[in-house]
Amino acid sequence: MIEKYDSFEDTDTNLNVPNNGNMLSIIMEDIIDAIIITEKASKVPTFTHVVTEFVHSLSYIQIWIMWKKLNATENTTATSHMLGVITWISRGLMLEIILCVSCNRLYEIIESIRLSALLLLQKSCSKEDRRLSLNILRALNIRYRKISACGVFIVDATLPLRFSFVLVNHLIVLLQFAFL
């Protein structure tokens, strides 16, 4: 990858230095390629992580509800199990929050690149700057999209909130079946 930039032969005729517009355009293409590769590589692991966390959390909560309903164990066992459930759910939520904050930071950087290209396009008078801005905007519009988990949901800052919302809704249903 580095060799591509070292052997870059397109030079400005006046200064005999590499044309920064073309190099920036190539670098932007490579950044978008890296994002696409990351998105493709993380689709299934992200999806399985979220689904596994959801199923495990509901299963552990269901077991705790059954124990409480049947009074099958002493209070220390049920309490320790509940602490384990809370720890498990918190761990899963923290992992999702870390992933979502990282993805959200990436989205902010991409959006700042888009805004910078728009500003350069708006204020620039030179033909090279306008072409660079248009190439960056075109590449972002055509090839960039937010990271998704198998197309089921987008990994962004709202994912932990949506996960918690669905988990609480299912918890309410489980409690209704158990005690009503």
C-alpha positions in Angstrom: 0.0 0.0 0.0 2.8 2.5 0.9 4.6 1.7 -2.4 1.6 3.1 -4.2 2.2 6.5 -2.6 6.0 6.4 -2.9 6.0 5.7 -6.6 3.3 8.3 -7.4 4.5 9.9 -10.6 1.9 12.5 -11.3 3.7 15.8 -10.7 2.9 19.4 -10.9 4.7 20.9 -14.0 5.7 24.1 -12.2 7.0 22.8 -8.9 8.1 19.2 -9.8 6.3 17.9 -6.6 3.6 15.3 -6.4 0.1 16.6 -7.2 -1.5 16.7 -3.7 -5.0 16.6 -5.2 -4.5 13.3 -6.9 -2.7 11.8 -3.9 -5.4 12.9 -1.5 -8.0 11.4 -3.8 -6.2 8.1 -3.8 -5.8 8.2 0.0 -9.5 8.9 0.4 -10.3 5.9 -1.8 -8.1 3.7 0.3 -9.8 5.0 3.5 -13.2 4.1 2.1 -11.9 0.7 1.0 -10.7 0.1 4.6 -14.1 1.0 5.9 -15.8 -1.3 3.4 -13.5 -4.2 4.4 -14.1 -3.5 8.1 -17.8 -3.5 7.5 -17.8 -6.8 5.6 -15.5 -8.4 8.2 -17.6 -7.3 11.2 -21.1 -8.0 9.9 -21.6 -11.5 11.3 -19.6 -11.1 14.5 -21.5 -8.0 15.4 -24.8 -9.6 14.7 -24.0 -12.8 16.6 -22.8 -10.8 19.6 -25.9 -8.7 19.9 -28.2 -11.7 19.4 -26.3 -13.8 21.8 -26.3 -11.1 24.5 -30.0 -10.7 24.0 -30.8 -14.4 24.3 -28.4 -15.0 27.2 -29.9 -12.1 29.1 -33.4 -13.2 28.6 -32.6 -16.8 29.5 -30.9 -15.8 32.7 -33.7 -13.5 33.7 -36.2 -16.3 32.9 -34.3 -18.8 35.1 -34.3 -16.2 38.0 -38.0 -15.6 37.6 -38.7 -19.4 37.7 -36.6 -19.8 40.8 -38.4 -16.9 42.6 -41.8 -18.2 41.5 -41.2 -21.7 42.7 -39.1 -20.8 45.8 -36.9 -23.6 44.7 -33.7 -22.2 46.2 -32.7 -20.2 49.1 -32.4 -16.5 48.9 -28.6 -16.4 48.7 -28.6 -18.5 45.5 -31.3 -16.4 43.9 -29.5 -13.2 44.9 -26.1 -14.4 43.6 -27.8 -15.5 40.4 -29.4 -12.1 40.0 -26.1 -10.4 40.6 -24.6 -12.6 37.9 -27.4 -11.6 35.6 -26.9 -7.9 36.2 -23.1 -8.4 35.7 -23.7 -10.3 32.5 -26.1 -7.7 31.0 -23.8 -4.8 32.1 -20.7 -6.5 30.5 -22.6 -7.0 27.2 -23.9 -3.5 27.2 -20.5 -2.1 27.9 -19.0 -4.0 25.0 -21.8 -2.7 22.7 -21.2 0.9 24.0 -17.5 0.7 23.2 -18.2 -0.7 19.7 -20.9 1.9 19.1 -18.8 4.9 20.3 -16.0 3.8 18.0 -18.3 3.5 15.0 -19.9 6.8 15.9 -16.5 8.5 16.0 -15.7 7.1 12.5 -19.1 8.5 11.2 -18.2 11.9 12.7 -14.8 11.9 11.0 -16.4 10.9 7.6 -19.0 13.6 8.0 -16.2 16.2 8.8 -14.4 15.1 5.6 -17.6 15.5 3.7 -18.1 19.0 5.1 -14.5 20.0 4.4 -14.9 18.9 0.8 -18.1 20.9 0.5 -16.4 24.0 2.0 -13.4 23.5 -0.3 -15.8 23.2 -3.3 -17.7 26.3 -2.2 -14.7 28.5 -1.5 -12.2 27.2 -4.0 -11.3 28.9 -7.2 -8.8 26.6 -8.6 -9.8 23.8 -10.9 -7.7 21.2 -9.1 -9.3 21.9 -5.7 -12.8 21.7 -7.2 -11.9 18.4 -8.9 -10.5 17.0 -5.6 -13.6 18.1 -3.7 -15.9 16.6 -6.3 -13.9 13.3 -6.3 -14.1 13.0 -2.5 -17.8 13.8 -2.4 -18.5 11.4 -5.2 -16.5 8.6 -3.5 -18.3 9.2 -0.2 -21.8 9.3 -1.8 -21.3 6.2 -3.9 -19.1 3.9 -1.8 -19.5 4.8 1.9 -22.3 3.6 4.1 -22.7 3.0 7.8 -21.6 -0.3 9.3 -24.5 -2.7 9.7 -24.8 -6.1 11.2 -26.0 -8.4 8.4 -28.3 -5.6 7.2 -30.5 -6.1 10.3 -29.5 -3.0 12.2 -26.9 -0.2 11.9 -24.1 0.0 14.4 -24.3 3.5 15.8 -24.8 5.4 19.0 -28.4 4.4 19.3 -27.8 0.6 19.2 -27.3 0.2 23.0 -30.5 2.2 23.6 -32.5 0.0 21.1 -31.0 -3.1 22.7 -32.0 -2.0 26.2 -35.5 -1.1 25.0 -36.1 -4.5 23.4 -34.6 -6.3 26.4 -36.9 -4.4 28.8 -39.9 -5.0 26.6 -39.2 -8.7 26.6 -38.6 -8.6 30.4 -42.0 -7.1 31.0 -43.6 -9.9 28.9 -41.7 -12.5 30.8 -42.9 -11.0 34.1 -46.5 -10.8 32.9 -46.4 -14.5 32.0 -44.9 -15.4 35.3 -47.0 -13.4 37.7 -50.3 -12.6 36.0 
